[in-house]
Amino acid sequence: MKLKDRVVLITGAASGIGRATADLFAVEGARLVLADVDADLLRRNASSGDDCWTHPADVSRAADVDALAAGAIERFGRIDVLCNIAGRSVFGDVLATSEADWDEIVASNVKSVFLCSKAVLPGMIARKAGVIVNMASVWGLAAGNCVAAYCASKGAVLALTRSMAIDYAKYGIRVNAVCPGGVETPMIDRYAAALPAVSPAAARNILKTAHPLGRLGEPAEIARAALFLACDDSSFMTGSHLVVDGGFLAR
């Protein structure tokens, strides 16, 4: 087991990539702290047993994050690995993006990474060990249509990943990111519906053919990349991003 007895905090754990990551990490022996803003969905989908603790939280709010981290430490004594997977999307170019939508995307996708990392780093520094895995996107590396705020937020996640990797390497803490391409989650359906001048079905086909493998990814495939970065298999990696995109960026 690659994560036996390690305490792993996963945000956005109720569905999609977060849920797939929680399921895989449980198989790999992790003791799980699962957080999501959707309390009902989190409880329905979470694993059961003494090695899994769920805590509803809006991780863009400092008070929620502080309570989450404190509860995790009270239950398990420490946090070995943080997976920042929570996030959301809005669709539109700059002119179509409201200030409220911009603020929400930055809070959900970037501020949450900052707050959760800030909460777990003191304990990791004290133990001189720890791993942080951030969920970025290929759209943090290359632009897409009608996703201005999302692209900006994921680019910021990659910059923050590199900055934290440099700052905390001396404490034995590794910080890396995963950059998925299109993945079969509800976000894809919302994006397909938002693209102008094409039907959702046509938009989904465009998204699939944009990936040379001819399909979208599955959440479990992204979870396996997160596992690689979370475990000792990637022990000489920090400040890096792992692209898992079906060839999207190779075009």
C-alpha positions as CSV (number, residue, x, y, z in Angstrom):
1,M,0.0,0.0,0.0
2,K,1.5,3.3,-1.1
3,L,-0.2,5.5,1.6
4,K,-0.5,3.0,4.5
5,D,-1.4,4.9,7.7
6,R,-0.8,8.3,6.2
7,V,-3.4,10.9,7.1
8,V,-4.6,12.6,3.9
9,L,-6.9,15.6,3.7
10,I,-8.8,15.8,0.5
11,T,-11.0,18.8,-0.4
12,G,-13.8,18.6,-3.0
13,A,-14.1,15.0,-2.0
14,A,-17.9,14.5,-2.5
15,S,-17.8,14.0,-6.3
16,G,-15.7,13.9,-9.5
17,I,-11.9,13.8,-9.2
18,G,-12.1,14.4,-5.4
19,R,-14.3,11.4,-4.8
20,A,-12.2,9.2,-7.2
21,T,-9.1,10.3,-5.3
22,A,-10.6,9.4,-1.9
23,D,-11.7,6.0,-3.2
24,L,-8.2,5.2,-4.5
25,F,-6.4,6.5,-1.5
26,A,-8.6,4.4,0.8
27,V,-7.5,1.3,-1.1
28,E,-3.9,2.4,-0.7
29,G,-4.2,2.5,3.1
30,A,-4.7,6.2,3.8
31,R,-6.5,7.5,6.8
32,L,-8.9,10.0,5.2
33,V,-10.1,13.5,6.1
34,L,-12.7,14.4,3.5
35,A,-14.1,17.9,3.0
36,D,-16.7,19.3,0.7
37,V,-19.1,22.2,0.7
38,D,-22.0,19.8,-0.3
39,A,-22.6,18.1,3.1
40,D,-25.3,15.7,2.0
41,L,-23.3,14.5,-1.1
42,L,-20.2,14.1,1.0
43,R,-21.9,11.9,3.6
44,R,-23.6,9.8,0.9
45,N,-20.4,9.1,-1.1
46,A,-17.7,9.0,1.6
47,S,-16.1,5.8,2.9
48,S,-17.2,4.5,6.3
49,G,-15.1,3.4,9.3
50,D,-12.6,4.7,11.8
51,D,-10.1,5.6,9.1
52,C,-12.4,8.1,7.4
53,W,-13.7,11.4,8.8
54,T,-15.9,13.7,6.8
55,H,-16.3,17.4,7.6
56,P,-18.5,19.8,5.5
57,A,-16.5,22.9,4.8
58,D,-16.3,25.9,2.5
59,V,-12.6,25.9,2.0
60,S,-12.6,29.4,0.6
61,R,-13.4,30.6,4.2
62,A,-10.6,30.8,6.8
63,A,-12.9,29.8,9.7
64,D,-14.1,26.7,7.9
65,V,-10.5,25.7,7.0
66,D,-9.3,26.3,10.6
67,A,-12.1,24.1,12.0
68,L,-11.4,21.4,9.4
69,A,-7.7,21.3,10.2
70,A,-8.2,21.3,13.9
71,G,-10.7,18.5,13.7
72,A,-8.4,16.4,11.6
73,I,-5.6,16.8,14.0
74,E,-7.8,16.1,17.0
75,R,-9.0,12.9,15.3
76,F,-5.8,11.6,13.7
77,G,-3.0,13.7,15.3
78,R,-1.5,15.1,12.1
79,I,-2.0,15.7,8.4
80,D,0.7,14.0,6.2
81,V,-0.8,14.8,2.8
82,L,-3.0,17.6,1.5
83,C,-4.9,17.3,-1.8
84,N,-6.4,20.6,-2.8
85,I,-9.0,19.4,-5.3
86,A,-12.0,21.7,-4.4
87,G,-12.9,24.2,-7.1
88,R,-15.5,25.4,-9.5
89,S,-15.9,27.0,-12.9
90,V,-17.8,29.8,-14.6
91,F,-17.8,30.2,-18.3
92,G,-17.4,33.4,-20.4
93,D,-14.8,35.7,-21.7
94,V,-13.7,38.8,-19.8
95,L,-16.6,40.9,-20.9
96,A,-19.1,38.2,-20.0
97,T,-17.6,37.5,-16.6
98,S,-19.1,39.5,-13.7
99,E,-17.0,40.8,-10.8
100,A,-19.0,38.4,-8.5
101,D,-18.1,35.4,-10.7
102,W,-14.5,36.4,-10.9
103,D,-14.3,36.8,-7.1
104,E,-16.0,33.4,-6.6
105,I,-13.7,31.6,-9.0
106,V,-10.5,33.1,-7.4
107,A,-11.8,32.2,-3.9
108,S,-12.8,28.7,-4.8
109,N,-9.8,27.8,-6.9
110,V,-6.9,29.8,-5.5
111,K,-7.8,31.2,-2.1
112,S,-8.8,27.7,-1.0
113,V,-5.3,26.3,-1.9
114,F,-3.7,29.2,0.0
115,L,-5.9,28.7,3.1
116,C,-5.7,24.9,3.3
117,S,-1.9,25.0,2.8
118,K,-1.5,27.7,5.4
119,A,-3.5,25.5,7.9
120,V,-1.4,22.3,7.4
121,L,2.1,23.7,6.8
122,P,3.0,24.4,10.5
123,G,2.5,20.7,11.4
124,M,4.4,19.6,8.3
125,I,7.3,22.0,9.1
126,A,7.4,20.7,12.7
127,R,7.7,17.1,11.5
128,K,10.0,18.1,8.6
129,A,7.8,16.1,6.2
130,G,4.7,16.5,4.2
131,V,3.2,16.5,0.7
132,I,0.8,19.0,-0.9
133,V,-0.9,18.1,-4.2
134,N,-2.8,20.9,-6.0
135,M,-5.3,20.3,-8.7
136,A,-4.6,22.7,-11.6
137,S,-5.5,22.2,-15.3
138,V,-4.2,22.3,-18.8
139,W,-6.1,25.6,-18.9
140,G,-3.5,26.9,-16.5
141,L,-0.9,26.3,-19.2
142,A,-2.9,27.0,-22.4
143,A,-6.0,29.1,-23.0
144,G,-9.5,27.9,-23.9
145,N,-12.6,29.6,-25.2
146,C,-14.9,31.2,-22.7
147,V,-13.0,30.3,-19.6
148,A,-11.1,33.5,-18.8
149,A,-11.5,33.4,-15.0
150,Y,-10.9,29.7,-14.8
151,C,-7.7,29.9,-16.9
152,A,-6.5,32.7,-14.7
153,S,-7.2,30.8,-11.5
154,K,-5.5,27.6,-12.6
155,G,-2.5,29.6,-13.7
156,A,-2.3,31.1,-10.3
157,V,-2.5,27.6,-8.7
158,L,0.6,26.6,-10.7
159,A,2.5,29.7,-9.7
160,L,1.6,29.2,-6.0
161,T,2.6,25.5,-6.3
162,R,6.1,26.5,-7.5
163,S,6.4,29.2,-4.8
164,M,5.5,26.9,-2.0
165,A,7.8,24.2,-3.3
166,I,10.8,26.6,-3.1
167,D,9.8,28.0,0.3
168,Y,9.3,24.7,2.1
169,A,11.7,22.2,0.4
170,K,14.1,22.9,3.3
171,Y,11.6,21.3,5.6
172,G,11.2,18.1,3.5
173,I,7.8,19.2,2.2
174,R,7.0,18.5,-1.5
175,V,4.5,20.6,-3.4
176,N,3.3,19.5,-6.9
177,A,0.3,19.9,-9.1
178,V,-1.8,17.8,-11.5
179,C,-3.0,19.4,-14.8
180,P,-5.9,17.3,-16.2
181,G,-7.3,17.8,-19.6
182,G,-11.0,17.3,-20.2
183,V,-12.5,14.9,-17.7
184,E,-15.9,13.3,-17.5
185,T,-17.3,15.4,-14.7
186,P,-20.3,17.7,-14.5
187,M,-18.0,20.6,-15.3
188,I,-17.7,19.3,-18.9
189,D,-21.4,19.2,-19.4
190,R,-21.7,22.8,-18.1
191,Y,-18.9,23.9,-20.4
192,A,-20.4,22.2,-23.4
193,A,-23.7,24.0,-22.7
194,A,-22.0,27.3,-22.4
195,L,-20.0,27.3,-25.7
196,P,-21.6,29.7,-28.2
197,A,-22.9,28.8,-31.6
198,V,-22.8,25.0,-31.1
199,S,-25.1,22.5,-29.5
200,P,-24.0,20.7,-26.3
201,A,-23.6,17.4,-28.2
202,A,-21.5,19.1,-30.8
203,A,-19.4,20.8,-28.2
204,R,-18.8,17.5,-26.4
205,N,-17.6,16.0,-29.7
206,I,-15.2,19.0,-30.2
207,L,-13.8,18.5,-26.7
208,K,-13.2,14.8,-27.3
209,T,-11.5,15.3,-30.7
210,A,-9.3,18.0,-29.1
211,H,-7.6,15.2,-27.2
212,P,-5.6,13.0,-29.6
213,L,-6.6,9.9,-27.7
214,G,-10.1,10.7,-28.9
215,R,-11.9,10.8,-25.6
216,L,-12.2,12.6,-22.3
217,G,-10.4,11.3,-19.2
218,E,-12.0,9.5,-16.3
219,P,-11.8,10.8,-12.7
220,A,-10.0,7.6,-11.7
221,E,-7.2,8.3,-14.2
222,I,-6.6,11.7,-12.6
223,A,-6.7,10.1,-9.1
224,R,-3.9,7.8,-10.1
225,A,-1.7,10.8,-11.0
226,A,-2.6,12.4,-7.6
227,L,-1.5,9.2,-5.9
228,F,1.8,9.2,-7.7
229,L,2.5,12.7,-6.4
230,A,1.2,12.0,-2.9
231,C,3.3,8.9,-2.3
232,D,7.0,8.2,-2.2
233,D,7.1,7.2,-5.9
234,S,7.6,10.9,-6.7
235,S,10.1,11.5,-3.8
236,F,12.4,13.6,-6.0
237,M,9.7,15.8,-7.4
238,T,8.7,19.2,-6.1
239,G,7.5,22.4,-7.8
240,S,6.4,20.4,-10.8
241,H,3.1,19.8,-12.7
242,L,2.0,16.5,-14.0
243,V,0.0,16.8,-17.2
244,V,-2.7,14.1,-17.7
245,D,-4.5,15.3,-20.8
246,G,-4.9,12.6,-23.5
247,G,-2.4,14.5,-25.6
248,F,-4.3,17.8,-25.5
249,L,-1.2,20.0,-25.1
250,A,0.8,18.1,-27.6
251,R,-1.1,19.5,-30.6
